[in-house]
């Protein structure tokens, strides 16, 4: 079975020949740290915003080498938007969203262009720039037909709060300024449906809709707020992706139990990453097995950063025993491979999945 077919079979809730292995995201440091086990052709470590075009291409080649060498079943591609440095600690994108750089993972939004309803008139979200699909086209030339091409975008919740500059602002809008919250969700949804159409036409077979909806003990918003301000837009996005013939899964860390039924009702083909600190994968698999594929669960908070390869192997063995029977499971970390994860532990995770993941 081809890697692509293996991953799509699992998303169809069927049983492939072995458990698929894939990853939502690597960042610059983790790509270089893992890829250097397989090639010397890696760029010097820099943040992407500071890399030359040649270095960016070298970084992407290193990612492709990593995927090929570890025989991952899919590769995740992001839209490539322009960002510029403001100062040593912050960057700004084309929409005017300001991000603070972090040594521990992705940059975090700290200011946005939408402060009140009047700012919506100045917002230019779309049409999507075809140049954003560069990485997808590049990977398609290397992997199309062999490995699943996963296109990774924010959802309407994350895009809305990012435009507001802080999550708490949008959550307050749900109570104090619901008109603004609905307008942002509508604008974001329309944009992403158009972007997803372009990506699928360019070869994307799976859409990863990211944006956390929960923390370790509860959802970030009440179930009623999810049903009013997010769920209907998720349903539109899912229906649009399915109409184009592709799959879509929802990423969110945290305890999704309060809103899990509503996520499943939206029609998502999968739920990622089943964070082990707050969701038991055996219980989630039993609950979702007839409705959605489950993806993830290998702990990237403690195990991949601080564990041993032997401990990683044991966790993979236990997770496969709990989640793999009957199909409908794709292995990945419990979020992403961030700078704190040891490269040798990630490699051990993949090798263990091959060892114990045969059906």
Secondary structure as UniProt FT lines:
FT   HELIX           3..11
FT   TURN            12..13
FT   STRAND          20..21
FT   HELIX           28..35
FT   TURN            36..38
FT   HELIX           48..50
FT   HELIX           53..70
FT   STRAND          74..78
FT   STRAND          83..85
FT   STRAND          90..93
FT   TURN            94..95
FT   STRAND          98..100
FT   STRAND          108..111
FT   HELIX           117..122
FT   HELIX           130..133
FT   HELIX           134..143
FT   TURN            144..146
FT   STRAND          148..154
FT   HELIX           156..164
FT   HELIX           167..176
FT   HELIX           178..201
FT   TURN            202..203
FT   STRAND          206..210
FT   HELIX           223..229
FT   HELIX           231..243
FT   TURN            244..245
FT   STRAND          247..251
FT   HELIX           257..259
FT   HELIX           260..266
FT   STRAND          270..273
FT   TURN            276..278
FT   HELIX           281..288
FT   TURN            289..291
FT   STRAND          293..296
FT   TURN            300..302
FT   HELIX           303..306
FT   HELIX           309..323
FT   TURN            324..326
FT   STRAND          329..331
FT   TURN            339..340
FT   HELIX           343..356
//
